[in-house]
Amino acid sequence: MRHIYVKSLPLKDVIRDLATELNCEVIDHCEEFLIQIPEKHGKGYVRGINFRKGIGVIEYDCVFKENINIHFSLSQIHPLKFIFCSNGIIKHSFEELNKPNIIETYQNALVASSSHNGHILEFEAGKRVHMNSLEIDRAMFVKEFPCSLERFDHPLKNLLMDVEANKLFYYQGNYSLRTSDLISQMNTDLFSDFLRAVKLESQALEMLAVQIDQYEDDLKLDKNQQVLRKQEIEKIIALTENMTQDLSVTYTVKEIADAIGININKLQEGFKYLYNDTVNNFIQNKRLEKAQELLINTEISMQEITEKIGLSNPSYFSKVFKERYNITPNQFRKGKDTKKVI
């Protein structure tokens, strides 16, 4: 286990401390500071940038050859951190507790240490970790929004205004689809330029707004939540793959939503995002695609095809097939030697 110590702020100085510990150079691109992990320690990079209003972003995309603990130990108040893990597993501990919390892929954590106590990030040897941390200097942030924060009626208000870091805070959840898109946008070009810096600042502010909204949504019961999470999208993909393997089984939209553990509105939103379609239309399309395949490649009866694609009877199958393709299943089969799948 190797221990690395970061004792500086802002983020450009965090990067410089990491460079000193890893014996590598700091690359400065338009105030975005980056280090490449030396080959003897692993591979990948760490980069960070600070913006106005007390906001900064740091990204880690790295694999270390040995277990690494990065200790953020400052003689000042630490930033409020929104941590997002997009690949692998990261462990976070508070210095005063030294008890790790495990943040897995597609999970996020909101962390604030108390007083001058710091944070520890643990990286396991040989395991790639890709994570971002949105960091808020609350003293600077509150100065930028004094009036609006005072009038802000939200569960995170007290945390955002805790400029003296009186309260230790930890909250973990599954990050939203919008968060996933923002992370992908923020982690694009490796080297910064003027346009990237402008986009990053805008994306960082939007990320903060998205996280504030999601935290409030997280406090609701699961069935009442409205924010679609990246992990739920993965569940929808897995379920649709299973469903399309056996189309003879019929499901209601509610049964599909219950199987994933989300409400119907979020399920429909997920299908719109993934397939640009409703749940029922998506399933109907898959059934008719399967029917085309069976009509071309087999000689089984219309009754058997109807059963295999989960429709109620051959007459209904013929009706929906003709509505979609302007041809009956029998006519399609008769022309299968000269026609490709529609």
Summary of the structure (lengths in Angstrom):
residues: 342
radius of gyration: 26.0
end to end distance: 59.9
largest distance: 81.0
contacts: 1067
relative contact order: 0.09
helix: 44%
strand: 23%
